[in-house]
Amino acid sequence: MELCHGAGGRATRQLIAEVFQAALDNEWLRQGNDHALLPPMQGPLVMTTDAYVVSPLFFPGGDIGRLAVHGTVNDLAMGGAQPLWLSASFIIEEGFALADLQRIADSMGRAAREAAVAVVAGDTKVVERGKGDGVFVSMTGVGCVLPGVHVSGDRARPGDVVLVSGTLGDHGVAVMSGRENLGFDTHIVSDSAALHGLVAAMAARHGPALHCLRDPTRGGLAATLNELACQSGVGIVLDEAALPVRREVAAACELLGLDPLNVANEGKLVAIVAEEAGPGVLASMRSHPLGREAALIGTVVTDAQQLVRMSTGFGGERVVDWLWGEQLPRIC
């Protein structure tokens, strides 16, 4: 990459045409404007925006391009929405290899097509060598809320049950395994995936029973449940024996002094649902390819302190607190 690629001239035009348009092609992007003219929608819209600064850019099971699509799609899905359109902004460091940028754009395009969403607008900026770190991606998404679904972080009620769609910590451990300064081997790959199909399957039979949906990314399950407890003004009690954690992830976390409950996920969701619907929602999750290892892990309780607690295998109980910062930065 050269600075001229971000200057708005012929080099920029060539970069957009040969890398981004080729990889992300769709009817809206082909309009060639500084905006995308989109069709009208019926029903409430959900909008989200996020930035992706993962290190390394390529990791077991994914890369920053695929991660950006999945992360943005999932934020829409956690609002009970069918994702429709995305926009992407790239901040690229001078000297970054064009071959790697092409690889990222191609991966982003494949992930978008697999998720049936379109990247309809974008922007490219190039910063001087030493003032970036390869490439950063910022992405915005818009989706339409599924019929009969009303989910929000403030809707958890005492008696509700807490479900998770699969094993915890896979993404964070996969990314950490790719960092040269850590130097440990693992067969774990990132769980990065688009979850809107799983949400649609849950909503098709149990829409009104879905109270809260959240993807436990930065901060992991611990941060996610603490956020939901605070938003809803409730407490949550987890069952340690029910938490799905791969043996390899648990071993890697023990080696690094980490708690799997604090490690990021990019292809899992947490659902808080009405107690009577819990078994049915769990069955719907397990019938979907992305929810085969789903588990019921806890319950919502009345608690003025809004604590997340866990019943341990030793018959005791401990507080599952959220961290002040991150255990390890730049996981997503």
Beta strands, then each sheet from edge to edge (+ up, - down):
strand 1: 45-52
strand 2: 58-59
strand 3: 62-63
strand 4: 81-93
strand 5: 118-127
strand 6: 135-145
strand 7: 161-164
strand 8: 210-214
strand 9: 235-239
strand 10: 270-273
strand 11: 295-301
strand 12: 308-311
strand 13: 317-319
sheet 1: 1+ 6- 4+ 5+
sheet 2: 2+ 3-
sheet 3: 8+ 10- 7+ 11- 9+ 12+ 13-
end
